[in-house]
Amino acid sequence: ANPGFMVRITQAGLDYAHQQGIVILEKELAQMKLPDISGDSRIRHVGKVRYEISSLDLQSFTLPYSRISLAPNVGLQVSISNAFAEVDGDWRVKLFFIRDHGSFNLNVENVYLKIDLKLGSDDSGKPTVDTSSCSVRISRVRVRFSGRLGWLYNLFYNVVESRFRNILENKVCETVASSVRNDLQPYLRTLPVTARIDAKAGIDYSLVTPPTATAQSLDVGLKGEFFSMAQRSAVPFTPLPLALPPDHDRMVYFGASSFFFNTAGFAYHTAGALVFDITDAMVVSSRNGGLCRYPNLLPATLQLEKMYPDMPMKVRLSSSSAPSLNIRPGGLSLQPVVDVQAYAILPDSRLAPLFLLSLTGNVSAVIDVKSGHIVGKLNVGRYR
């Protein structure tokens, strides 16, 4: 279950990216449907007042101050403060034989909302999300009624405000949970966990473990395995433990193990893509031309020139085994094994095999970052 590739998102990264999520949440809350309200209010010295509140229309739900933060051992927490909403609707009231009706406008102010999102993964390595907790607190509700008998609707003014506060507090969390369950989670199920790179290879970036949230970062471990598009087979090695350094100053960190690079080499080797042909046309020409005219490039060229005079050559480079990259604290090292097969191209275009060389080399590199650029030093050792 060790990842071949890791991504770390810090609080700075969440601060940069949270606006898009808040826009979606604001849109969902603005489409929230509110139920009609009706009831009786018994007023001292007056009697029972029957009221109905209907045709509730949520005009807006604005989230001016919001933040997405890390919730250790859970995932993410969405905090919203000083939110406000506006609702319009109709009212009817009955007191003895007196009846009246009209419209009203309701302002909901100082709404505080806190949502915990539990992050996980399913059996296919796709991310999952669920609402683990939700709390809403509304500090103030103001209702303005329009009608002929102001003294009448003032009798049940406080009752309506209290009912509205309770309904909105319950409805907001219900809407958030429904949006996560019916919109966000189905969307996550559509996300691909493999991608085609080219005609030869693809990559599997499914989650190997659920995302891990701490007070400083959200770490996501991905499989990071390349595979052959022709036929996917198990790689003959396993990923070693991969851990990012204890650094949280940047927005996003990426970590790749040797498994990530070596599966790429294995996939392209399995697909037969690590084969390269060198012909006369690809070599810097001389007055005489031909690969046989370069005695320092190939062995026994003098004898070959006598056997195949003025005939062009082709050299085929291929990997006899998948290249293996080793990542160490001091840099990268690679020991490629390359077969060099030389051919003479006969006048009838047939290939005459000349010789086969098996070369083992040692290539190392030191990688660094300077002024925001990746730089490095490559050392190509002697070939054997």
Secondary structure as UniProt FT lines:
FT   STRAND          5..10
FT   HELIX           11..30
FT   STRAND          37..43
FT   TURN            44..46
FT   STRAND          47..62
FT   STRAND          65..71
FT   TURN            72..74
FT   STRAND          75..95
FT   TURN            96..97
FT   STRAND          98..121
FT   TURN            123..124
FT   STRAND          127..146
FT   HELIX           150..153
FT   HELIX           154..156
FT   HELIX           157..179
FT   HELIX           180..184
FT   HELIX           185..189
FT   STRAND          194..196
FT   STRAND          201..204
FT   STRAND          212..213
FT   STRAND          217..222
FT   STRAND          225..228
FT   STRAND          252..256
FT   HELIX           258..270
FT   TURN            271..272
FT   STRAND          275..279
FT   HELIX           280..282
FT   HELIX           291..293
FT   TURN            295..297
FT   TURN            299..300
FT   HELIX           301..307
FT   TURN            309..310
FT   STRAND          313..319
FT   STRAND          325..328
FT   TURN            329..330
FT   STRAND          331..334
FT   STRAND          337..345
FT   TURN            347..348
FT   STRAND          351..360
FT   STRAND          363..370
FT   TURN            371..372
FT   STRAND          373..380
//
